[in-house]
Amino acid sequence: MKMIEIKTYTNDKDVAKNIVNYLLDNNLVVCANIKEVESTYYWKNDKVNEIEYEISLKSIDKMYKLIEKEILRIHNYDLPCITYNYIDGYDKYIEWIKSSLKQVSKV
């Protein structure tokens, strides 16, 4: 069981809050952050520059597919950016995350 940080982006703050609250309330993540970012990308041959909300989520790798499924269900984009990275850090913090999600990951 390894710790991961999942990121996704949306241009709707309410959608960001809905994603975070659903995942926290259902014990799929233990920590979430939302921050405003300026994004530039191409979508359907048009260059887009807009304010988006970056959602950063902390969980464990065994939960990823379920988290991805729920993000896709709630998200307002046709093709949302959803990525994750394995992360490490302060031992006690990592253990807290793992122990907080251990019960749920057995389901």
Phi, psi and omega in degrees: 000119181241150179280141177229156170243123180255138177233143172212164185226146175212155177266007183238113183298325178295321177297317178302313180295321179297317178299309182300310183296319179298312183294321177292313182297335180257016175056035177267336175225158179252347184206143179214146177228144174235127175221149180280134178223157173261123184244144175228128182200167174261134175223119180052050177068008176248137176279126183245134174230114184208165173278130175233172177243119178276128178251121179247128186234138177251130180203199176241155186302327181294342182267351191304309185300321178292318177299313179302314180302316182288323176299314180298325180292321185270331190297150180266354180268149174293322183223078183287146171285118175228116181229161172214155176226145171286137181228160178223168181178208181305121187308315182293326177292316179299316179296322178299315178298311181298315181290328179294327184257354184302313182299315183293322184292346179279344183290000000 
